[in-house]
Amino acid sequence: MCYMKAAALFTLASGLAVVALVSGVRAQQPAVPQIPFDSNVDFFKLPDDIHFGETSGVAVNSKGHVFVFSRGSTVGPAFGAAAAQVLEFDANGKYLKEVGKGLYAWSYAHTVRVDKNDNLWAIDKGSDMVVRFNTKGRVDLVFGRKKEASDEAEPWTRVTPPRPPTDGQFRQPTDVTWDPAGNIFISDGYINARVAKYDANGDWVKSFGEPGAGPGQLNTPHSIASDAKGDIYVADRGNRRIQVFNGDGVLQRQITIDIPVPADAKPWMGATPTASAATSQAGSPWAICITPATNGATQYLYSSDAFPGRIYKLTLDGKVVGMLGKSGRQPKQFGWIHEIACPSENELYVAEILNWRVQKLTLRPAK
């Protein structure tokens, strides 16, 4: 009940402006062009004894090295197995090494990111931990703590009303980003439904967001990114929208993607999603990525959905300017894109859960 009251007060204060802006974004979306693109499904050269599992994360550093977070090296029973492995490749897709082999944080891979200093960050949903590797591949920052093996450890469960979050701990975190000052923002995640903010030294600052569907509330914040101004974009997957906050957690605007689904669209598996399945609806953001502002370049926001399996290219104010792909198993088709790396406007790496691969995409938009 308190969430609903808070949402109502927020709406009275500033919700009308948000609704007006969201409505404006929708009105600006007539026919959206398909972006021609090439796909390389054989870019990564793995040794004979290493295989991708569900590839949940992908990131690129300043040298062009690509890091893939894969649920490939499993330990334990079929259910509840540990499944997390970071593999590093050079700019040509040649396998280099495994990062953090046997790490205490490894449980269930979710995403990886690279910061401006080429530190690698891994977000593990299963252990409730986020770790930072320095450029030598050593852990130098740790966030969160997994349940002790000496206890009767069980995964976090969802209850109604939700348990209050604890500062400095997570319940199934999903992603991380940074503002220009180096402040750290962690999307936390499947259960706590909030964003945790730390300063550049790793000290706790605050959290914002809470479970719900009102403005500023969150339902599975699944991916997070930031722009050159320091605004924080949260893929509010369960509410089928992207919410944009400033660095203090104040809601700035909401973005929804409302592009008609082709009549012949097919899901990768199962029946066509219904309106009640928000996570699987068209436009529901699973992964987001913002291109760098290198040399004053215009930044674009990329977002992917599970059905009909498209990638959308948007301006930062939420206008969809192009889209590509569909669900499927063939090259140029996608099976639940879980993370996108976008080192430039027309170069993307997409990690797919269901197809056990990462495709390197080269976009060729009309000039």
Secondary structure, DSSP 8 states (H G I E B T S, - for coil): -HHHHHHHHHIIIIIHHHHHHHHHHHHT--S--B--EEEETT--B--TT----EEEEEEE-TT--EEEEEEEEEES-SSS-EEEEEEEE-TTSBEEEEESTT-TT-SBEEEEEE-TT--EEEEETTTTEEEEE-TTS-EEEEES----TTS--------SS-----TT--SSEEEEEE-TT--EEEEE-SSS-EEEEE-TTS-EEEEE--BSSSTT-BS-EEEEEE-TT--EEEEEGGGTEEEEE-TTS-EEEEE-------TT---SSSS---TT-GGGSTT--SEEEE---GGG---EEEEE-SSS--EEEEETTS-EEEEE-EESSSTTEES-EEEEEEEETTEEEEEETTTTEEEEEEE----
